[in-house]
Structures are given as structure tokens and as C-alpha cells.
């Protein structure tokens, strides 16, 4: 089996990534973040059950929320104590 190596500039890679569907870009982001910041991955893993519980307390289903709705909920939770 022959391995083919292609050399691309950073700009070319960025343009390729921009062409990915949103779900694939999100998966790529998560993979890169886990590699670059392993502590971030641990925090995300620990925070998800808490997010589910806090959503349920507000009558929301975390798994049924869109990414935008999840972000809005987290933003609301973060700013709740500041008002």
C-alpha cells in the first residue's frame, strides 16, 4: 500500500475546513480542543450532567435543545447571579 502525502498551506487547510458541514466542523473543533486542552475535555464531560439537571429544573430537555438554545441557556445561567 502506497501512502500519498499532500502538502497544503495553513490557508488552504482553513479553506477546506470552511467547506465542511457544520456538524463536521463542530466535531473537528472538539477533537482539536481535546488534543490541545485535555483539561477542557474533562470540564465539558463533568459539566454536561449539571447542564442537563439545570435545564430540567427549568422544564427543558437538554438533549432536545439546539446548539443555539443550549448556548442561550448557559449564558442565562452564567448571568443569573449578576442581575
C-alpha positions in Angstrom: 0.0 0.0 0.0 1.4 3.4 -1.0 0.9 6.4 1.1 0.3 9.7 -0.6 1.2 12.9 1.2 -0.2 16.2 0.2 1.3 19.4 1.4 -1.1 22.3 2.0 -0.6 25.8 3.3 -2.4 26.8 6.5 -4.7 29.0 4.4 -5.6 26.0 2.2 -6.4 23.9 5.2 -8.6 26.7 6.6 -10.5 27.0 3.3 -11.0 23.2 3.3 -12.3 23.3 6.9 -14.7 26.1 6.0 -16.2 23.8 3.3 -17.1 21.1 5.9 -20.7 20.8 7.0 -21.4 22.5 10.4 -21.6 19.1 12.2 -18.2 18.1 10.8 -16.6 21.4 11.8 -18.0 21.1 15.3 -16.6 17.5 15.6 -13.2 18.8 14.3 -13.2 21.6 16.9 -14.0 19.1 19.7 -11.2 16.8 18.5 -8.7 19.6 18.3 -9.7 21.1 21.7 -9.4 17.7 23.3 -5.9 17.3 21.9 -4.8 20.8 22.7 -6.6 21.3 26.0 -7.2 17.9 27.8 -8.4 19.8 30.8 -11.2 21.4 28.7 -12.4 18.0 27.7 -12.6 16.9 31.4 -14.5 20.1 32.3 -17.0 19.6 29.5 -17.6 16.0 30.5 -18.2 17.0 34.1 -20.4 19.9 33.2 -22.9 18.1 30.9 -24.8 16.3 33.7 -25.1 19.6 35.5 -26.4 21.3 32.4 -29.0 18.5 32.0 -30.1 18.9 35.6 -30.3 22.7 35.4 -32.2 22.5 32.1 -34.7 20.0 33.6 -35.2 22.4 36.6 -36.4 24.9 34.1 -38.7 22.4 32.3 -36.3 22.0 29.4 -34.8 18.8 27.8 -31.1 19.5 27.3 -30.9 16.8 24.6 -33.8 18.3 22.7 -32.3 21.8 22.7 -30.5 23.2 19.6 -26.9 24.3 20.0 -28.2 27.9 19.9 -30.7 27.2 22.7 -28.0 25.5 24.8 -25.7 28.5 24.4 -28.5 30.8 25.3 -29.4 28.7 28.4 -25.7 28.6 29.6 -25.4 32.3 29.0 -28.6 32.9 31.1 -27.2 30.6 33.9 -23.9 32.4 33.9 -25.5 35.8 34.2 -28.3 34.8 36.5 -26.5 35.7 39.7 -25.2 39.0 38.3 -28.5 40.7 37.9 
